[in-house]
Each structure stands twice: as structure tokens, then as C-alpha cells.
Amino acid sequence: MAFKTLSELGEALYFDTSLSKNRTMACATCHDPETAFRDPRDTIANGSFSMGDDGASFGDRNAPMAAYAALAPDFHITKEGIPVGGQFWDGRAKGLAEQAGGPPLNPVEMGMGSAHDVVSRLKEDQDYVTAFKALFEQNIWDDDDAAFAAMTQAVAAFEKTDQFAPFDSKYDRWLRGAYKMTPNEELGRVLFFSQQFTNCNACHQIKAAGAEGETFTNYQYHNIGVPQNRAQRVADGQNPDFVDNGLLDNPAITDASFKGKYKVPSLRNVAVTAPYMHNGVFHDLKTVIRFYNKYNSRSEAAQINNETQKPWAAPEVPETISMTELEKGDALDSRRENALVAFLKTLTDKRYEPLLAAQEQAAKEAKAAKSAQN
């Protein structure tokens, strides 16, 4: 049998473009293992939005990194009324398997019309037919919904493998005594985990400081005042006035106070998975740090977006911003901003450190070219 385990079957499905209408897209198209499970198509919509199988459609949100996604708890609401976990930016998929079933049937993503259509494509491959019978049940193909669900379970099994969550970054190696941080990285680490000087760990920490297995997210939902990505939407021929409801788009949520809130993303591989935020509006990691700092710094410089050289644009949803969390901490000077960026780079999986090195080299060359022009 071609696939002896559920994860092996899931790996094949993850890369299979035949599961999209025009046979041009797979899960890996928008979540490529070679680029930290993000969409590598940077030249399309500046990487902010992913183009669908039809070669024309765009989603409204930036494709999340699939690495470490398996560690998110299933979507639930705590006894205190706090939404936690799930998949997608709004948690509308309870868990990994449910998430895997979304893109194939989304008209602006893989574009298949129904579960029946997907199952028909699966049946084209005799190895799939044999494996599904062996790994699930002999009559699995008699029920389209059951076969479709089996496919999503297989993809989820692949996403639960160590390939997606190796925990081998410089930070992890530092925890194990196998890496010594630079002074800048160490300053950033201290600032990040500080209860006094920054607000980073209010949302991006789930374990005790120094514990292994930290995913750098508490899986809760917040509105941090991210502006609309109007320029990119205009370039894509989309409505620039579109307002994303965030968590309110989750069928389990009806309370309008959750409008505009998004799941706190993991910071694993954050340095190599730009652009940032739910709509890919920021392209540089330091911009993100500066964006947070604008809530605590009253300096004129802190109120300017370094990517546009203009004041920060208005929040997409101004009425539900998590000001309590955002205003916790002191204003950061440039040295501390840079230190936080340096620390965040240590969260890059070992496999993707060459991506980080290439990125830094490109930045040096661009800076040198700019200096030469002046």
C-alpha cells in the first residue's frame, strides 16, 4: 500500500493540486513547507492576500502560517466568556480537520463545488482508494461526506507531525543550553517576557517564562487597531472600504463586542512570514513593533508608520480595541525596538534560518544601494 499511515496519506493530500477546480492549487500553495508554511507568492498582491485557483480571485485575509497550528486548542468559550482557540483568523473551524475542509470548497480558494466533487477527484487515484479503505473502513467511498471527512482527518494528521512543530529555533536551543544569545537578543528576550516594560507577553505567552514548548500565543482574540489594507485592495480591484468583522464572522459568536477581534497568532517563525496582521497591511517586523509602541509613546516619531512615512491610518474597527492590554508597558526607544526584533528572529525554526540570512543580506544590499545613490 502506498500510504501506510494516516499522516503519510495526509502528506500526499497536502500537496495534491487535483483537489482544486482547475488543478492548480493544493494546501501547500498557500502554506508551503519551504517558506515556513506561508504563501510564498510575494509578487502577487504583495503577499497580503492569496490568489485562488481561478487565477483571479483574492481572499480578504492574509493566509496564516500553518506551522504549530496543531497546538491550538479546539475553539471554545471559557466559563468567563472568553473565546479561545480554533483555526482561521476568526476560529470558525473548531480544529485542524475542520479547517482542512474549508479551502477546497471556498470559491475564492480551491474552488471545488461540493464534497462530492472533491471525492470524485480522490477516486481518480487508486492509491487513495486503497488507502482510504485500509485506514478508515471498506465502505468509506459509499458516502461522500464520510470520505471528505476522512480526507480532512488525514491532512490534520500530517499537520500534527514534527515537521510542522520542531521546536529547534535558536530560542529553543538557548533553553537547552546549546546557543548563547547576543546581547541584543538577550535584551529583547528580557523585554519580551517582562511584566513591566512591554505588553508582548500579555497575549503572546501561554507557559511560564523559560518553559519549553512555548508557542508565543495565548490563542485568545483581540482587536489591536489594525488599519484597513486599502492600498492593496485597490490594487487588487477589491472594495477598499471593506470592513472585516473578525471574530464576529464565527457562527458561534453573536456578541457585537467581538467585532474586529482576531486570534492572536503564534510568533514562531514570525521573522520569515511577512506580511503581518490579518490583512497583511504591514510588511516589516519592526513596523509591527512600532505599531504597538504608538499606544505608549507620545513622541511624534512614534505616530508615523515607517513604511508609508505618514501617520498611522485609522483602525478598521475602532470600537472594540483592547486598550487595556495595549497600554500596558512603557514607551520603547529605538534600541529596545531593535532588541525585540532581534529576539523575535531567534524564534525562527532551524530549517528556515537560511531564509532569515537571505532576508538580512538583501536588506544590507538595499541599504548599500540607497547610500550609493545619495
N, C-alpha and C positions, 0 to 999 in steps of 0.2 A: 504494500500500500504506500502511496506517495507521501501521505501525511500520517505519521504515527501518533501525534499528539494534537490536542486542540490548539495549542499555541503555534505549532507548525502550519496547521491549516489556516489559522488566523493571519500568519505572516504572508502566506500566498494571497489571501484575500485582500490584505492591506495594500498590496502593490498591483492589484488586478484592475486594469483600466476598462475591462469589458463590463464592469458593473456601473458604468456611466452611459448615458444615452448614445453619445457619439464615439464611445470607446476612447476617450482622450484623457480621462481623469481617474485617479484612484485616491484612496485615503492619503497615500504618500505624496500626492501632488501638492497638497496644502500643508502636509505635516511630514516633511522629508527628513529621514533619519540622518542624512548627510549635513543638514543645516540645523541641528538641534530640534528637529521635529516642528519646524516652522515652514511657511511658504517661501521658497527661495526665489520666487519670481519678482525680484525687486523692481524691475523695469516696468512692470505692469502696475498701474495705479500707485507708483512709488512704494509698493509693498503694503500699502494701507489696507486695501481690500483685495480679495482673491477673485480672479476671473473664473466663471463657471465653464462647464463642459461645452456650452454653445459658442464659446469664444467671444461673447459679447456682454453677458450679464455679470453684475457685481453684487456681492453681499453688502450689507450695511455695517458689518463689524470686521475687525481685524481677526484673522484666523489665530486662535490661541495655540500656544506651544503644547504639543501632546505629551512631551516628556513629563514624568512624575504625575501625570493626570490620574493614574490608577490609585494614587494615595489619597485622593479627595474622598471624604465620606459621601455616602449617598445623600441626596438632597433631603433635608428635613428641617423642621422648625422646632427650636428648643422650647422647653416649658416657659422660658422667659419671652417667647415670641420672636426669637432671633433666627432668621433664615441662615442655613449653613449648608455648604457642600453642593454636590451636584456637578453636572457638566454643562458646557457652554457658558458664556458670559452671564446669562441670567438663570443658570441652574435648572433650565426646563427639562433636561434629561436627568432622571434620578441618579443613574450610574453610567458606567462605561458602555455596557451593552446597548442601553437605550440611546446613548449618544451616537454609537456606531451606525444605528439605523436611520439617523437623521439626514446626513448629506446625500446618500443615494436617491432619496425621494424629494430632495429640495430642488425646485425648478431652476434656481439660480446657482446651484452647485452641480451635482452629478446628473440631475435631470431625469431620472427614471420615473415612469408614470405611476407605478404601483409595486407592491411586494411581488405580485405575480410576474411582472416584467423582470425584476431582479432575479427571481428564482429561475425564470426561463433562461437567463444568461448563465446562471450557475450550472444548470443542467447541460450546457454545451460542453462542459469539461468533465470527462469521465472520471478523472481523479477526484474531483469534488463529489461526484455522485457516490463513488465508492466510500470515500472518507466520511461523508455525512451519515451514511448508513451505519458505518462501523463505530463512529464516535458519538452518535446520537441514538437513532433507532432505525430499524429496517424500513419502516413505512414513513420515514421523515418527509419524503418527497410527495406524499399524498396530500399534504396540507401546506399551501403556500405560506401562510402566516407562521407555521411552525418552522418551516425551512428558513424563512427570512430571519426569525428569531435566533435560530441556530447559527446563522452566519454572523449575527451581531455578537453572539457569545464567543465565537471563535476569534473574532477581531479583538474583543475585550481581553481574551486570554493572552493574545500576543502582546497587547499593551501592558500587561501585568508582568512581563518578563524583565529581567535585569537590564536589558538593552535600553529600556526607557528610563530606568532609575538606578544608575550605577553608584551614586554617592562617592565619586572619586575625584572631586574637584580639589583645587589647592586648599580650600577651606576644610574639606573632609580630611585631607592628608595632614593639615595642620592639627586638627583634632587628635589625630593618631600619632602625632609627633614625627611625621615624615616630611614636613615642609615648614620652613621658617618664613613668616610674613615679613615683608619690607616694612620700614617704619610707617610709610603712608598707608599700606594695607592694614596694619595694626591699629593705627589711629581710626581708620574707617570702621574697623570691627568694634572698637570700644564705643565709638559714637553710635553705631547701629544698635547695639544691644543696651545702650544707656537708657535708664529710666528718667533721666533728667534733661539731656542735651538734644535729643531728637525724638521724633514721633514715629520713626520707622517700625519699631517692634510692636507698636500698638496694634498693627494689623498684619505685619509680616513675620510673626513668630508664633509658633504653636507649642514648642517644647521649652524646657528650661534652657537658659543660655549654656552653651557648651555641650548640649546633648547631641548625640549622633542621630541621623535621620531627620534633621530639620528640613522642612520643605519651604520655609520662609513665606508662609501664608497661614492665616487662621481660618480660611475658607468662608469668611463672612462676607457681607455685601456692604459697599459704601459708595457714596457719591462724593468725589473729591473735587468737583467743579471743573471737570474736563470740558473744554470748548468743543463746538462742532468742528468737524473737518470740512469746512465749507469749500476751501480751495480745491481739495481733491474731488469732492462730489461734483463740483462744476466741471472739472476736467474729465470726469467720467460720464458726464451727461446725466447726472442724477440731481434730484431736488436738493439744493444747498440748505433749504430751510427745514429739512427733515429733523425731527426730534426723536431720539431713541428713548423708549420707555424703560429700558434696562430690566430690572427685576420684575417690574410690573407686567412684562410680557410673559412671565412664567405663569401658566394656568393655575398653579397652586396659590398665587398671590393676587389679592384683590384690593389690598390696602394702598391707597394712593400715596401714602408716606414713603413707600418703597420705590417710587418712580425715579428713574435715573441712577439707581444703585446697581453696581456690578460686582461680581465675585472678585475678591482680592486674588490676584494671580500669584503663582509661585515666582520667586526671584531666581530660582535655579536657571542658569544659562541666560540670564537677563541681558548680559552684555553682548550676546551674539544673536539676539532675537528681536531686534528692532524691526519695524517701528512699534511705538508704545501706546498704551491705553486702548480702550475698547474699539476706537475708531482709527487707530494708527496715526493720530494727529501729531505726535512728537517723534522725531527720528534720531535724536541723540540722547544718550543716557544722562548726560549732565543736564540737559534740558528738563528732564523729569525731576531731578534733584532740585533744580532751581524753581521749578513749578511748585513743588511742595514748600520750598523756602519762602515763597511770596506771601504765605499766610502768616509768617512770623517775623519777616524782615520789613521794616518800614523804609528802607533805603530806596532811592529812585531806581537804582540799577536792578534791584530785585523785582521790580514791577515790569521789567522788559523781557519779552521772550527772545532769547538769544538766537533762535532760528529765523525769526521774522524781523527782529530789531524794532518791533512795535510792542505796545502794552499787551499783556495777556488778554486774549479775547474772552468775552463773557461766557459764563458756564452754560452748558447746553440745558441743564435743568437746575436752575438756581435755588429752588425752594426746599430741596432735601439734602443739602450739603452737610457732611459730617464735620461740622466746625469744631466740636469738642475734641475729636481726635487730631484734626489738622492743626489746631492752635496750641497743641501740647509741644513744648520744647522751645529752645532758643533759636534766634536767628543764626544762620550759618554764614561764615565768611568764605571766601573763595577756596582757601586752604582746606577747610573742612568739607566743602562740597566735593573737591577733588579727591579727598581721602575716602569719602563714601563711595565714589565711583570706583576707586581702586579696590576697595573691599568687595564691591559687587562683582567685579571682574573675577575675584577668586572663587565665585560660585559657579564658574564655567566647568562643565564636565571635562575630564582629561581628553576625551575624544575630540572635543571642539576647541581645545586650546590653540591649534593651528589657525582656526578661523579668527580667533582673537588676535593672534600675532599678525595675521594678514591685514586685519582691520586697523591695527595700530600703525603698521608700516604705511598703509595707504594714507592715514591721517598725517603722518610725518611728511610724506611726499607732497601732499596737498598744501601743507603749511609752508614747505620749502619753495614750492612753485609760486605761492602767493607772495612770499618775501622777495623772490626774484623779480616779480612783476613790479613791486614797489621800489 
